[in-house]
């Protein structure tokens, strides 16, 4: 199978290379002149022709299939002066260029979407949201500091489980089924325990691609969603940075040249460092003492990320990076939870001379450890650490693109947990995985077709996963497009916490376990992998007056999901061989369907930005006996984001966000009874010993919690200190209407704990 795949790949590469050899190729990079940073997702085209290309996240572009002759290259990008250059190309010639754009001196606050609409016609763009700091800044920020975690909560198809301990559930998938990459490195937990903050610094993000389904074959090892974050390289011309302070946290970002770019287009070495520190557990005792019955907000974290970029004269570069993220929640004396994540890696991009190929690769190592201490003095721990390395090749043929690559991953899991009965569960395992993939994008008239194939081998399971992917688009008119995607996705990881629990600080990481039932729903369980099949249909409509609409209907068929067995009452030993598997195995097999429709309406013009998102979704699970709705099954979810820039010189900005979500399912209580655990075995005197309070539960997740609603508001004022320095003052309010959204309910004491109440804050930041 692998040999046939490689031979087919070599044939396609040779054949397409021969076809386009008679044409010229203009390739290169587009940079910002003041900083040397790449200018991303900008269209470069040959005036008077249909030939052009958009820059990628590295600022790279490649215009191929150019007949010999004289042309004028044109570059238009919002916020920059336009650029034009006359060029002459010959057959079989590869012309390398570097262009540098100056920031425009006139702030028109307008949006040129022609480049984006051009890309929509040549790329399927199914279920993907491209996020830059510009978009993140439109979301009301906590204390004035925008964060990717707050932006992701309004992405179509994303369900956020709460302000405290919140996780993201994407189109029916659980957090463990979402893959997160930072500069190509695997991040096992991108969100802090207080759900308003991520580990990412918005000011160093270049771009984040968020796939809610139907993602291409270069992404493997997860069955629900992908978040791919890329950071900037740092200013190549001068020392710059940002300092911010608010009641929640403070932050310092520094960037600049280690070896300054002496001339435009020359080589350089630059760095960027970001440090965030939260002291909310201290300030809340004074400012927010009314939260959690005067217990305040016992959350704290600190994040540091550093990156060095070595940039060559032809656009090739080498990045070296590392991070250390920490998080702590202290609900003394009830529980204490903390986690730590560390990692380092290197990523490179090579532009070979005399070839239209772009080659990139990554090698990284990361480690994540979490620990939960509770009153029973039995610590729960989970640790995962490992490496990932990959090599990718991209060929450009006109508007077509061929991409293929290899990937190797290795990791170790170490897990220890005590269940409600006091029994210890543990796993320590090493795993190695190998992957290879092929993607091809073909633009044929009004059609865009993108087939893909991924082969992923799990050595510890001796199992090969074959994952075909396919997406396509039909450009019906200049303003109406239809698209579809389908694919098979598999993964090894599973969570050590049941999907039936909606909020868990501790959830743990496990590789595919062996202790599974022999059969499920009448069929033999012959694979330890989880699997989901994606089917998506959508349409894009460019409406008059700067409105655009994107509608997607999806089905995620979770053909096999492995979950913790909450019904286990017997040990899996020979003496219990007559007992059914669902009562003695540590894990169970389930399946289910997630289906829904995501509606997205955007308006962006001059000083106004509006974003309306409505999602309706249905998620169910079947465990072999009962069908139930998991605790993250939210039927309706609405987000309305509005941003308005105003005042003299447009230095004021007002941002708002309204989120409404229908209630999550929960299992009702039917009654109570005296529970005797027979701690002394047959010698237990149940007539005289005191029993514990036992709970009789109703039908699993048969009822619904109250609806969730939250309105956030931010007002910003910018003060221009110099041509390179600004001071920004921010007033923000979280949960402006002081809505009482339920967080936790104690069945025994009938005590209710709510999510965050109204939280006003003032913040200030200075860029230099």
BAGUVEX-89244 format. One record per residue: x, y, z of N, C-alpha, C in turn. Coordinates in steps of 0.2 Angstrom, whole numbers, plus 5000, padded with zeros to 4 digits. Atoms other than C-alpha are relative to their C-alpha. Example, Ala and Ser with C-alpha at 12.3 -4.5 7.8 and 13.67 -1.06 7.14 Angstrom:
# residues 2
500449945000506249785039500450065000;499649944999506849955036499650055003;
***
This chain:
# residues 768
500449945000500050005000500450065000;499549945000501450125005500450014993;499650005007502450084989499650034995;500449975005501050114978499850075001;500149934999500650274986500650054998;499449965002502450344984500150004992;499950005007502550284966499550044996;500549955003500950374962500150075001;499849934999501550524970500650034996;499549985005503150524960499850014993;500249995007502250504944499650064999;500449945001501050644947500550065000;499549955000502550754952500450014993;499650005006503550714936499550024994;500449995005502050724925499850085000;500249935000501450894931500650054999;499449965001503250964931500150014992;499950005007503350914912499550054997;500549965003501751004908500150075001;499949934999502151164916500750034998;499349985002504051174910500050054995;500049955006503551284895499950075003;500249944997502951414907500550035005;499549974995503851544918499650005007;500350004993503551554937500350065004;499849954996503651704948499849995007;500150024993503851664967500450055004;499649954995504451764982499650015006;500349984994503951844998499850075001;500349934999502951995004500150025007;499949984993503552085019499850075002;500149934998503152245029500750035001;499449975000504552365027500350025006;499849984994504552435044500349955005;499850054995504752275054500349944997;499850075003505152135041499649955001;500550064999503652035046499749994994;500450025006502751935033499350044999;500749985001501152015025499649944997;500450075001499951865025499450014996;500750005003498451825015499950064995;500149945004498751965002500149974993;500050035007498451934983500550054996;499549975005499851974971499849984993;500250025006499351974953500350044994;499749975006499852014935499450044997;500549955002498852164929499849984993;500250015007497752134914499949924999;500150075001497751944917499649975006;500450044994496851804928500649975004;499550044996498551754935500250045006;499849974994498951784953500049955005;500050054995499151704970500050045007;500149974994498851744988500649985005;499450024996500351745001499749965006;500250044994500251615015500250035006;499949974994500651635033500750025001;499349985000502551655029500150064995;499949945005502151795016500249974993;499750035006502651665002499450004995;500550005006501751674985500449964994;499750035006502051574969499550014994;500450005006501251624952500349964995;499850055005501451484939499650014994;500450015006500951444922500050074996;500049935003501451624915500449994993;499750005007501751634896500650055000;499549955001503351724891499850064998;500249945002503151904890500150065005;500049954996503052074898499450015005;500649994995501952104914500150055005;500049954994501552224928499849965006;500250034994501552144945499750065005;500449954995500252234957499849975006;500150034994500052214975499650065004;500549964996498552294985499949975007;500150034993498452265004499750065004;500349954995497352355017500550025005;499649974995498352475028500750014997;499349995003499852475015499950044994;500049975007500352585000500049944995;500050055005500052494984500750004997;499350015003501552424974499949974993;500050035006501852394956500750004997;499350015003503352334946499949964993;500050035007503652294927500549945000;499550055001504452124924499949974993;500050045006504952014909500249935002;499950074998504851824910500149964993;499950045006505451694898499849935002;500250074999504951514896500549965004;499550044995505651394909500350045005;499749964995506151534920499750005006;500349994994505951544938500350075003;499849934997505951724945499950015007;500149994993506251754963500050075002;500149934998505651914971499850015007;500249984993505452004988499750074999;500449945000504252144990499950035007;500149974993504152265005499550064999;500549955000502652365008500050055006;500049954995502552535017499350015003;500649994997501152565030499750074997;500349945003499952695022500050055006;500149954995499952865031499350025001;500749984999498052885029499649945003;500450054996496952785041499350014998;500750005002495352755031499649965003;500450054996494752615042499549974995;500450045004494052525027500349934999;499850075001494152345022500049984992;499950025007494752285004499949935001;500150075000493952115003500149964993;499950035006494352084985500549945000;499550054999495851984989499749935003;500350064997494851875001499549964996;500550035004493451844989500449974994;499650045006494751794975500249935003;499850064997495451664987499449955001;500650044999493651604991499849964993;500250045007493451554972500549954998;499450055001495151454972500149955005;499950044994495051374989499349975002;500750024997493651264996499850035006;500149964994493851345013499449975004;500650034996492651215022500150005007;500050014993492351235040500650035003;499449974997493851345043499950075001;500049934998494051515052500750025000;499349974999495651615049500050065005;500049954995496051715064500650045001;499449954999497251865066499950045006;500149964994497551985080499550064999;500549955002496452105070499349985002;500750034999494851995072500049995008;500050014993495351955090499850065004;500149944997495352135095499350035000;500749985001493552155090499649975006;500450034995492952045104500250035007;499949974994492652125121500649965004;499450034996494252095132500050005007;500050004993494452045150500650055002;499549954998495352195158500450044994;499749965006495752265140500549964997;499550045003496852125135499749944996;500350055004496152025120500349935000;499750075000496351835120499649954995;500250055005496151695108499449965003;500650044997495051595120499450035000;500649965001493751735120499750004993;500250005007493751735101499749944998;500250075002493551545099499349995002;500750014998491951555109499450024996;500549975005491051645095500149974993;499950035006491751535081499449954999;500650045002490251445072500149925002;499950074998490051265079500349995007;499750014994490951295095499650015006;500450004994490151265112500550015006;499549994995490951335127499649985007;500450034994490451245144500050055006;500149954994490751395156500650045001;499549954998491751535163500649975004;499550034995492651425176500049934998;499950075002493451265171499749984993;500350015007492751295153500449964995;499750035006493151185138499650014994;500449995006492751195120499849944997;500350065003491651065112499850024993;500049975007491751085093499649944996;500550055004490251005083500049935003;500150074997489950865095500649975002;499450034998491750825098500250035007;499849984993492550835116500750034999;499449965000494150935120500649954998;499550055001495250775119500049984993;500150025007494650755101500250064995;499849945003495350935096500850005000;499350005000497150945090500250085000;499849934999498051105095500850004998;499349995002499751155086500250075001;499749934999500851305091500750004996;499450005004502151335077500249934998;499950075002501951145072500149965006;499950044994502151085090499349995003;500750024997500750985099500050035007;500249984993499951075114499549965003;500550054997498950965125499550045004;500549974996498051095135500150084998;499949935002497851275127499650055004;500449964996496651345140500150005007;499949994993496851405158499349985003;500550024997495651345171499450055001;500549945001494751515171499950014993;500150015007493951495154500150074996;499949945004494351675149500750014997;499349995002496151655145500349934997;499650055003497251545134500750015001;499250004999499151505134500350054995;499749965006499351615118500050075001;500049934999499851795118499850034993;500349975006498751885105500550044996;499549955003500152015101500549964996;499550045004501351875094499749954995;500350055005500051775084500050034993;500049985007500251795066499349984997;500650025003498751685061499849935004;500350064998497651545068499549974996;500550035004496751425057499649955005;500450044996495251345066499549964996;500450045004494451195058499549965004;500550034996492851135065499749944997;500250075003492650985053500350004993;499750015007493250915036500750034999;499349975001495050965039500449964995;499650035005496350915026500449955002;499750064998497450765026500750015004;499349984996499050855033499949995008;500150014993498150845050499749935002;500250074998497950675058500150005008;500050024993497750595075499550035005;500649984997496150685080499449994996;500650025004494350655075499550055000;500549955000493450815078500250074997;499849935003494350985075500850015001;499349985000496051065073500150085001;499849934999496751235079500850004999;499350005002498451275070500250085001;499849934998499251435078500750014998;499349985002500751525070500250065003;499849944997501751655079500450044995;499649965004502651805072500849995001;499350015000504551805069500450055005;499649944996504951975078500250054996;499749945004505452145072500749994998;499350015003506952135061500450065000;499749935000507352325062500250035006;499949964993507152385080499749965005;500350024993506752345098499350035000;500749984999504852345101499749965005;500350044995503652285113499350035002;500749984998502052305123500049985008;500150014993501752315142499350025002;500749994998499952295149499949985007;500150014993499252295167499250005001;500750004998497452255173499949965006;500150044994496652175188500149935000;499950075001496752005181500749974999;499450025002498451995174500550064997;499649955004499952085167500449964995;499750035006500952055151500650044998;499449965003502652105144500249964993;499850025007503052075125500650044998;499449975003504752105118500249974993;499750035007505452085100500550054997;499549965003506852145090500549964996;499450035003508452105080500549985005;499450024997509852005087500650014995;499549985005510752025070499550044995;500449965003509952175062500050004992;500050005007509352175044500350074997;499649945002510652295037499750044993;500349985006509752315020499449974998;500750035001508052285013500249944996;499950065003508052105008500649965002;499550044997509552055018499949955005;500250054994509751915031500050045006;500149974993509351945049499949945005;500250054994509051855066499650045005;500449964996507651915076499749965006;500350044994506751865093499450035002;500649974997505151885101499949965007;500150034993504751845120499450035003;500749984996503051855129500049965007;500150034994502751835147499350035003;500649984997501051835155499949975007;500150024993500651825174499450025003;500749994997498951815183500150015007;500049994993498751875200499250015003;500750004999496851855200499849985007;500150034993496851755216500250055006;499849954995497651905225499550064999;500449945001496652055217499249985002;500750025000494951955218499850015008;500249994992495051965238499850075001;500249934999494952155236499550024996;500449985005494052185220499449964999;500550055001492952035218499849955005;500150044995492651975235499349975001;500750035000490851945232499949944996;500050065004491251805220500049945004;500050064997490951625226500050015008;500149994992490351675244500650025003;499449974997491851785247500649965000;499450045001493051655242500450034995;499649975005493551755228500149964994;499950045006494251685212500749975001;499450034998495651565217500449974994;499750025006496451555199500750044999;499449975001498251595195500449964994;499650035005499351565180500650044998;499549965003500951615171500249974994;499850035006501551585153500650044997;499449975004503151625144500149964994;499850035006503551595126500550044997;499449975003505151635117500249974993;499950035007505651615098500650044997;499449975004507251655088499949984993;500150025007507051665069500750034996;499549995005508551655057499850004993;500349985006508051735041500650004994;499549995006509051705024499850054995;500149955006509151815009499549984995;500550035005508051704998499349985003;500650014997506651695011500049935004;499950064996507251525019500150035007;499949984993507151535038500049945005;500050054994507451435054499850035006;500349984993506451455070500249955005;499950044994506951395087499650035005;500549974995505651415101499949955006;500150044994505151355118499550045004;500549974996503851385131499949965007;500150034994503351355149499350035003;500749984998501451365154499849975007;500250034994500851345172499350035002;500749994998499051345180499949975007;500250034993498351325198499350035002;500749984997496651325206500049975007;500050024993496551315225499450025003;500650004997494851275232500149975007;499850034994495651235249499450025005;499750074999495151135259499749954995;500350055004494051055246500449964995;499650035006495251025231500550054998;499449965003496851095223500249964994;499950025007497151075205500650044997;499449965003498751125195500249964994;499750035006499551085178500650044998;499449975003501151125170500249974993;499850025007501651125151500650034998;499449975003503351145144500249974993;499850035006504151115127500550054996;499649975004505351165114500049974993;500050035007505651145095500350044995;499749965005506251205079499649994993;500450005006505351245062500450034995;499649975006506151275045499650014994;500349995007505651335028500650014995;499550005005506751305013499750024993;500249985007506551384996500649984995;499450025004507651284984500150044994;499949965006508451384970499949954994;500250045007507851334952499449955001;500650054999506251244959499550045003;500749974998504451294962499849975006;500250044994504451184977500150045006;499949974993504251244995500049955005;499950054995504851135009500050035007;500049984993504551155027500049945005;500050054996504751045042500050025008;500049994993504651035061500349945004;499950054995505350945076499950035007;500249974994504650975093499949955006;500150044994504550905111499650045005;500449974995503150945123499849955006;500250044995502650885140499550035004;500649984996501050905151499949965005;500150044994500750855168499450045005;500549974996499150885179499949965006;500150044994498750845197499450035004;500649984996497150855207500149975007;500050024993497150845226499450015003;500749994997495550815236500149985007;500050014993495050795254500149935002;499850074999495250605252500749985001;499250015000497150625251500249954995;499850045005497250525236500150044993;499949955006498050625222499949964993;500150025007497550605204500550034995;499549975005498950635191499949974993;500050025007499050625172500650044997;499449975004500650655162500149974993;499950035007500950645144500650054997;499449965003502650695135500249964994;499850035006503250665118500250054994;499749965006503950725101499649994994;500350005007503250765084500550034995;499549985006504250785068499649994994;500350015006503650815051500450044994;499749975006504250855033499550014995;500549995005503150935020500250034994;499849985006503350975002499350034996;500649975003502151094992500350024993;499949985007502151114973499450044997;500549955002501251254964500049994992;500150015007500551224946499450054998;500549955001499551384941499650015006;500449994994498051394953500049935004;500050074997498351204957500650005005;499550014995499351144972500049935002;499950074998500050974977500450015006;499650004993500650944995500049935003;500050064997501250795003500650005005;499650004995502250745018500049945004;499950064995502850625032500050035007;500149984993502550635051500249945004;499950054995503250535065499950035007;500149974994502650555083500149945005;499850054994503150465100499850045006;500249974994502350495117500049955005;500150044994502250425134499450025005;500649984996500650425145500149975007;499950024993500750405164499450025004;500649984997499050405173499849965006;500250034993498450375191499450035002;500749974999496650395196499749965005;500450044995495550345211499250024998;500749985002493650325207499650015007;500449984994492250355219500049945005;499950064995492450175227500750005003;499350004997494250215231500549954996;499650045004494950095218500450044995;499549965004496550145209499949974993;500050015007496550155190500750034997;499349975002498250175181500249974993;499750025007499150165164500650034999;499349985002500950185159500149974993;499950035007501250165140500450054996;499649975006502450215126499749994994;500350015006501750245109500450034995;499749965006502450285092499649994994;500450005005501550335077500350034993;499749985006501950355058499550024995;500549985004500950455046500350034993;499849975007501050505027499450024997;500649985003499850605017500150034993;500049965007499450685000499350044999;500549955001498350834996500150034993;500049975007497950894978499450054999;500649955002496951054974500050014993;500149985008496351074956499550054999;500549955002495451224950499949994992;500350015007494451184934499450044998;500649965001493351314928499750035006;500449974994492051354941500149955006;499950054995492551194951500750015003;499450014997493851174964499949935004;500050074997494250994969500649995004;499450014996495350944983499949935003;500050064997495550754986500649995004;499450014995496750695000499949935002;499950064997497350535008500550005005;499550004994498150505025500149925002;499950074997498950335030500450015007;499749994993499350335049500049935003;499950064997500150185057500150015008;500050004993499950155076500449945002;499650064999501450045081499849965006;500250034994500850005098499449955000;500650035002499249945091500049954994;499950045007499949865075499450014996;500649985004498549955066500150054995;500049955005498550055050499350034999;500649965001497250185048500050034993;500049975007496750235030499450055000;500449944999495950405030499950044994;500149965006495250465013499750075002;500349934999494750655013499850034993;500249965007493850754999499650065002;500449945000493150924997500050034993;500149975006492551024983499550065000;500449945000491751194978499850014993;500349985006490651254964499950085000;500149935000490751444960499450014995;500649995004488951464953500050074997;500049935003489151654951500650035004;499449964996490451784957499850015007;500249984993489351804973499749945003;500450064997488651624976500549944998;499550065001489751464979499749955005;500250064996489251294985500649955001;499450044998490451174994499849945004;500150064996490551005002500749975002;499450044997491750895012499849945003;500250074997491850715018500749975002;499350034998493250615027499949955005;500050054994493650475039500650035004;499549984995494650525055500049955005;499950054994495450415068500550035005;499549984995496350445084500149955006;499850044995497250355098499850025007;500149974993497050475113499349995002;500749994997495550465125500150035006;499949974993495150555141499849955005;500150054994495150475158499450025004;500649974996493650575163499449984995;500650015004491850525156499850064997;500349955004491150625142499350025003;500749994997489550625153500150065005;499949954996490350755164500250064996;499949945004490250935157500650045002;499449964998491551025168500449955004;499550044996493150935174500650044999;499349975000494751025179500549944998;499550055001495550855179499749954995;500350055005495250745163500549954998;499550055001496850655160500149984993;499950035007497650575144500249935001;499950075000497650395140500149984992;499950025007498250305124499549945000;500550045001497050175117500049945005;500050054994496650045132499949934997;500150075002496649855130499349985004;500550034996495249835144499350024997;500649995004493749845131499649945000;500450065001492249745129500149964994;499850045006492449605116499550014995;500549995005490849655107499650065002;500449944999489749815105499449994995;500750005004487949815099500049944995;500050065004488149635092500649994995;499550015004489749665083500750005004;499450014997491549615087500450075000;499649945000492649765093500749984998;499350025003494249735082500450064999;499649955000494949905084500050045007;500049964994495550015099500050074998;500049935002495550175089499350035000;500649965000494150305090499950024993;500149985007493350355073499450044999;500649965002492250485066500050024993;500049995008491650515048499650075000;500349935001491250695043499750014993;500449985006489950755030499850075001;500249934999489750935027499850034993;500349965006488751045014500050075002;500049924998488851235014499950044994;500049955005488651385004500250075002;499749944999489451555003499750054996;500349955004488551714998500250075001;499849934999489251884995499450054999;500649965001487752004998500350074999;499949925001487652194993500250035007;499949964994488252325005500549975005;499550034996489752225012499849955005;500250064996488752085020500249944996;499850075002489351905018499649955004;500350054996488451745023500349934999;499750065001489151575026499549955004;500550054997487951425030500349934999;499850075000488551245034499649965004;500350054997487651095038500449945001;499550054999488650945045499749945004;500150074996488550765052500749985001;499450044998489950695062499749935003;500250074998489650505063500549975004;499550024995490550455079499949925000;500150075001490750275073500249965006;499850034994491750225088500350055005;499849954995492050325104500249955006;499850044994492950245119499950055006;500249954994492350315136500149965007;499950044993492650275155499449975002;500650044998491450145161499850025007;500249984994490550225175499549955004;500450054997489450075178500449935002;499650064998490949955183499849995007;500150024993490549865199500449935002;499650064999491649705197500750014997;499350005002493449675195500049954994;500050045006493949605178500549945001;499650064998494649435185499649944998;500350065002494349255181499449985004;500550024995493149235196499350044997;500649965002491949365187499949994992;500150015008492049285169499349994998;500750015002490149255170499750075000;500349935000489849445172500150034994;499949965007489449555157500550055000;499449955001490849665150499850075003;500249934999489849825153500050015008;500050004993489949785172500749995003;499350014997491849745174500550034996;499449975004492849825160500150075002;499849934998493749995164499750054995;500249965006493150065147499449974996;500550025004491650055136500050034993;500049985006491350075118499350034998;500649975002490050195111500050024993;500049965007489450275095499550065001;500549955000488350425091500150054994;500049955006487950565079500050075003;500049924999488250755080499850034993;500349975007487250855067499850075002;500349934999486751035065500250044994;499949955005486851195055500350065004;499749944997487951345058499950054995;500149945004487451515051500450065002;499549954998488651655050499950064995;500249945004488251835044500550055003;499549954999489651965043499950064996;500049935003489752155040500650035002;499449974998491352245039500150064995;499949955005491552415031500150075005;499849944997492452575037500049995008;500049994992492052605056499649945003;500450044997490852465059500249924998;499950075001491052275061499549965004;500550044998489652155064500149934999;499950085002489651965066499449975004;500650044997488051865070500149924998;499950075000488251675073499449975003;500550044997486851555076500149934998;499850075001487151365078499449965003;500450044997485851235081500349934999;499650065001486551065085499649945004;500350064997486050885091500549955001;499550054999487250765099499749945004;500250064996486850585105500549955000;499650065000487750435111499649945002;500350064999487350255112500549955003;499550044996488250145125499949924999;500250075001487549975119499449985003;500750014996486049985131499650064999;500449945000485550165132500250054996;499849945004485450315121499950065004;500149944996485750475129500450064997;499749945002486250655126500650025005;499449984996488050705132499950075003;500249944996488150845145500250074996;499849945004488850965131499550014994;500549995005487350945120499650065001;500449945000486751125118499650014994;500450005006485351145106500150064996;499949935004485451335102500550045003;499449964998486951445103500050064995;500049945003486951625098500550055002;499549954998488351755097499950064996;500049945004488251935092500650055002;499449964998489852035091499950074996;500049935003489852225087500650045002;499549964999491252345085500050064996;500149935004491252535081500650045002;499449964999492752645079499750084999;500349935000492352835082500550055003;499649944997492953005088500550034995;499549965004494253125081500649954999;499450055002495653025072499849935001;500250064999494652875076500449965005;499650024995495452845092499649965006;500550034995493952775102499749944996;500250065002493352595100499549975005;500550034996491752515107499949934998;500150075002491652325107499549965005;500550034996490152215113499949934997;500150075002489752035113499449975004;500550034996488151945118500049934998;500150085001488051755120499449975004;500550044997486551655123500049934998;500050075002486451465124499549975004;500550044996485051345129500449965005;499750044994485351235144500349944998;499750075001486451085145499649955003;500350054997485750915149500349985007;499850034994485850845167499649955002;500350054998485350695176499650025007;500449984994483950725189500149955006;500050054994483850655207499349985001;500750034998482450535211499949995007;500050014993482850505229500649995003;499450014996484050465243499849935004;500150064996484350305253500649995004;499450014996485550245266500549954997;499650055004487050165257500549975005;499550044996488150035266500549974996;499450025005489850005258500349935002;499750074997490249845269500750005000;499349994999491949915273500449945003;499750054996492249765285499849934997;500250065003491649635272499449965003;500650044997490549495279499950015008;500049984993490949555297499650075001;500349944999490049715294499349995003;500650014997488549735305499550064998;500449955003487349825294499450035005;500549984995486049835309500250065004;499849954995487149945320500450054996;499649955003488350035308499650054996;500349945004487950205300500149994993;499950005007487650205282500150074997;499949935003488150345270499450024996;500649985004486950445260500149984993;500050025006486550365244499550044995;500549965004485750445229499749964994;500450035005484450375217500050054994;500049955006484750455200499449984995;500550015005483450475187500349984993;499750025007483650445168500550054998;499349975001485350495162499850064995;500049945004485350675156499350024997;500749995003483450685154499750075001;500249934998483250865161500550054997;499649955003483951025155500150065005;499949944996484851165165499750064997;500349945002484251345164500550034994;499649975006484851445148500650045003;499449964999486551535148500050064996;499949945003486751715144500550055003;499549954998488151845145500150064995;499849945004488452025139500650035002;499349964999490252095138500050064996;499949945003490752265134500750035002;499349974999492452355131500050074997;499949945003492752535128500850025000;499349985001494552585122500150074997;499749945002495452745120500750004999;499350005002497052765111500350075000;499649934999498352905115500649994996;499450015004499652925102500650045003;499449974996501352965111500550024995;499549985005502452965096499849954994;500150045006502552885078500149925002;499950074998503052715087499749985006;500250024994502252725103499350025002;500749994998500452715109499849985007;500350024993499552715126499249994999;500750025000497852625127499749995006;500450014994496652635141499349974999;500650045002495252515142499549995007;500550024995493652495153499649944997;500350065002492852325152499549985005;500550034995491352235160499849934997;500350075001491052045160499449995003;500750014997489251995162499750065002;500349944998488652165162499350005003;500750014997486852115166500049965006;500050044994487452015181499649945000;500550065001486551865174500349945005;499850054996486551715186500049934996;500050065004487151565175500349955005;499950054996487251405184500749974999;499350035001489051325187500049935003;500050074996488751185200499450005004;500550014995487351115210500149945004;499950064995487551005226499449975001;500650044999486250875226499849995007;500250014993486350845244499850065004;500249944996486451015252499650054996;500449965005485451095237500450075000;499649935001486851235236500150014993;499949995007486951315220500650054999;499549965002488551395213500050034993;500149975007488451515198500750014997;499549985003489651565185500250075002;499849934998490551735185499550055000;500549955000489451875191500350064996;499849945004489752055184500750025003;499349984998491652095184500250064996;499749945004492152275179500750005001;499349995000493952315176500350054996;499649955004495152445170500749984999;499350025002496752415161500350054996;499649965004498152505152500549964997;499450035004499452455139500350054996;499649955003500852545131500449964995;499650025005501652495114500650044999;499449965002503352555109500549974995;
***
